[in-house]
Amino acid sequence: MAKSDVPMDKSQPNSKLSRYQTQPRLLLALWLIIMVAIAAYGAALWQSGAKIQTNILAMLPKLTESPLTQTALDRVEQRLADQVYIGLIADDKQQAINAAQALMAQLQQQAEVFTDVRSGDASQMQDLSGFYFSHRFQLLTDKQRQLLVAPNQWQQLLMAAQQQLYSSFGYASSQLLAQDPLLLFPDNVMALAPSNNISSEQGILLTPYQQGELNKVAAIVIAKGVNSAFNPQAQQLQSQELSQAFTSLTDTTANLEILKAGALFHAKAATDTAKSEISTIGSISLVGVMILVWLGFRSIMPISLALLTLSSGFLLAAVATLALFGELHLLTLVFGTSLIGVAIDYSFHFYCEKINQQQRSASDIIGSILPTLSLALLTSGIAFIAIGFTPFPGMQQVAIFCAAGLFGAYLTLVLAYPALANHTLASSSILQPLAQRYLSWLSHFSCQTDAAKPQKSNKATIISIAALVIIAIAGLSQLTTNDDIRNLQQSPEAITAEENQLRQLLSGGTDNQFVLVSAASEQGLLTELEQADDVLAAAVNANELSHFVSLSKYLPSLQRQQQNYLLYEQLYADHLNDIIDTLGLDDSIKATLITELTNSQNMAISSEDVLALAGDDLAGLWLPAHSQDVNHSSSSVSSSNLSSSQSQWGSIILLGGINDLTALKSRVDSSHLSITVVDKVGDISQLMAQFRLITLQLLALVCVVAIGIFSLRFGIKLALLIVSVPVSAMILTLACLGLMGSPLSLFHALALILVLGIGIDYSLFFASVKPQASADGVMMAVFMSACSTLLAFGLLALSHTNAIHFFGLTLLFGIGFSFLLAPFISIMTREVAHYGK
C-alpha cells in the first residue's frame, strides 16, 4: 500500500492521523473483498453452464409468432442448422463416386464430431417408388391430367408411349407395359425429383458440372455436426476433421475440387473475425490509453491504476452479463472493448485534478470531484440502460456489460484510489500545454474579446456557425435509412462464392423465405397445397421464383386421387382396346388391368404411409394438427391469412431462387388462400426499423430527463446549454453520415445514445468549473478522455462486421464533435460572470 506523500502537521493529534491512515485502508480492504466475491461468483457461473455465445441469431430480436408459424420457423432452421454440404468435383462419374465414398467413410469414423453422413439414398427412393406403383391409379401429373380431360388429346400419351417403346434409351419393358401400357407411372416418379440434373448411383448424389469447356461430375455429401455449428469448440473440431479429410482426398484423387457450404463455415468466419477484432481493437486501445496516460502524467503509477480500473470494470461487466443472460456473446465483447475509452475517464479526471493540487490527499481530491463524477456516471448509466430498453437481446447484453463496467470502474476510484493514489506526479505534463492552447484558441470565438479585435472575433464566430449549419443541412438532406439484418454479419466473399456454386449444383437450393400453408383439417391442407402449387407455378413462369419444393407432389388430396382414378377408369373404358392394339400388346393383359384398376379403387395414399417412407427433409415439411389460440394475432408475419381455429394443420413449401420477393408476396396475398410468405429476415428488418424509431424517441426522452436533472443543480439555462452540446454533436454526426452515404440504421441510433451520454459528461465537467477558476485541468481531462474514447470507439469503425462498424463510425464522429463543442460551455459561463445575469 502506498504511503501518503502529503505533508502532515507534526503537532496533529495521533488519533486524527490514525483515522486518516486507517480509512483508506478499510476502503481498500472492502474493495478487495468485493472484487474477490465477484470473481468467485463469476467462476461459479462458468462452472454451472454459463458460456460464450457466437451464434449471430442469438443477438436478434424475438418475433411474436403464432404457434404454427413458430413451429415452421423452427423446422426450417433445424433443417439447415449444423449441416455441412460438400461438393466433390471430379473428371468423371466413377472418380466422383469413389471420392464421395471415401469422404463419407472417413467422416463416419468421427462419430463424436459428425453424425448422419449421407448422400443419395437409393433404397429410400426404391421404397417410395414401390409404394407409389401400387397406388399408380391415384397418380397423374398435371400434364397427363390435362391431356386426359381435353377431348381427343389422350392420343398424345399414346404417341409418347410408342416413342419410349421403340427408343434405344427408353425405360419401357414388357413387365411395365403389362401393368402400365401408357407408361404414365415413370413420369410421375420423375416429377418427384427436385431436378432432372440430379441422379443417384451407388448411393451417391451426382450432378453434371460445367467448367469452361470441360464436362465434369460433382458428387454431393451431406453431414450433420454432433454439436452446434455456433459452438467455438465444435467449430474447431469439425473444421479440423473436414480439413484432414479434404487433404487426404486431394492427395489421392487427381484434379479433385472441393466446394463446401453450411452454417459451420459462416459461424467459424464470424468467430475468427470477432476474436481477431477483440484482440486487435482491445490491444491497440489499451496500448493507446497507456501511452496517453504516460504523456499526461509521466509516471508508472497512473498507468498501473488505470489498468486496475479497467480490469475491475471488465470483471464486473462480464460477471453481471453472465448472471443476467447465462451467456456472453462474442460481439458483446467486441462492443465492450469500447468500455476502455469510457471507464478510464475516472482516472483521467482524478489525475488531472491531482497534478495541479499535489499537496492534497487522494481522499480530498476524490471528495471534490465525486459529485460531478457521480452525475456523469448517472447520465452515462442512463444512456447505456436506455439501449437495454430496446427489445434487442444483443444490445441488452451490451447495455448491461457497459453499465456494469462503468460502475466497476467507479467503485475502484472511490474505494481503492484513496489508499493507492497518494503518490507524487511530475510537475509538468506534455498534454497540458496542448489543452491550454486549444482553450486559448476557442476564446477567439467568444463574445468576450479584446476591445481591439471585436469585429474579427464576431466574424470568425459567424462564419464558423454558418459553415456548421450548411454542413448539417447538406448532410441531413442526403441521409437515408437501411435496417436490413444482413448488416449484422457479412461472411468473407470466398465462403459466399463457394456456397453459391454449390447451390447451383443443387438446383439453386432453398432461400430463407418459405411459404406456410394452413388449414383446419388434413384434407383441407392437402387441397390448399395443390392450389398453392398453382400460384407458385405462375410465379415461376413470371420469373419471380426459380423453383419450389412442395409435399403436394408426394401427397395428393383424396379429391385429387379420386379425380385421377376416374380419369384412369374413363381411359380404360373407352380406349384400352386401342392402346393394346396400337402398342402390339397381348390381349390377355386387358382383364388383368381392369382387375387391378377395380381393386385399387379404395387404396388411397395416406400421409402416414408417405411420411414414414420419406426422408427427414421431406417429413419436416409436414406440420400435423397444431393447437392455435383463437385470440392470437401475429403482427410480425407479413400479410398473414392464417385462420384462427382451435387446431391448425400446416405444411411448408420451400422456395428457391427468389428474384422478386415483393411481387411474390403480392401474388400470394392476392390468392385468397390460407397461405403466406414467411420472411423472417424481412420481418426482423421491419422490427429493427421500428426499434430505430423507438430508440430515436428514447433519445429525445433522455434529453428531457437530463435537462430536468441538471436544472436542479445548474438552473434551466445552463442545463439547456449542457444538453445542447451533445445534441449539436448528434446532428452534425447524422449530417456526416449522410455526406458519406452511410444509411441510418438501428446501430447508428443506439450509438447516438452513447454520444449523448458521453457528450453530456464532457459538458458537465466544464459546467462545474467555477467562473473564476481555470478550466485548464478540466480541458486536459476531457482531452485525454476524448482521445481514449476515440481510440476505443474509433477503432470499432474498422470492424468487418457492419453492425460494429456503424456503431463505431457514429461514435467516432459524435465524440469528436462533443469534444470540440464542450469547451464552449466554460467560455460561455465565464462570459455570464463577466457581463452579469
NORURZI-V166320 format. One line per field, one symbol per residue. ss: DSSP state (H for helix, E for strand, - for the rest). A space follows every 50 residues. Layout:
BEGIN
ss: ???
END
This chain:
BEGIN
ss: -------------HHHHHHHHHHHHHHHHHHHHHHHHHHHHHHHHHH--- EEE--HHHH-------HHHHHHHHHHHHHH--EEEEEEEE--HHHHHHHH HHHHHHHH-----EEEEE---HHHHHHHHHHHH--HHH---HHHHHHHH- ----HHHHHHHHHHHH-------HHHHHH----HHHHHHHHH-----EEE E--EEEEEEEE--EEEEEEEEEEEE------HHHHHHHHHHHHHHHHHHH HH----EEEEEEHHHHHHHHHHHHHHHHHHHHHHHHHHHHHHHHHHH--H HHHHHHHHHHHHHHHHHHHHHHHHH-EEEHHHHHHH--HHHHH-HHHHHH HHHHHH-----HHHHHHHHHHHHHHHHHHHHHHHHHHH----HHHHHHHH HHHHHHHHHHHHHHH-HHHH-----------HHHHHHHHHHHHHH----- HHHHHHHHHHHHHHHHHHHHHHHHHHH---E---HHHH----HHHHHHHH HHHHH--------EEEEEE--HHHHHHHHHHHHHHHHHHHH-----EEE- HHH----HHHHHHHHHHHHHHHHHHHHHHHHHH-----HHHHHHHHHHH- ------HHHHHHH--HHHH--EEEEEE-------------------EEEE EEEEEE----HHHHHHHHH-----EEEE-HHHHHHHHHHHHHHHHHHHHH HHHHHHHHHHHHHH-HHHHHHHHHHHHHHHHHHHHHHHHH---E-HHHHH HHHHHHHHHHHHHHHHHH-------HHHHHHHHHHHHHHHHHHHHH---- -HHHHHHHHHHHHHHHHHHHHHHHHHHHHHHHHHH--
END
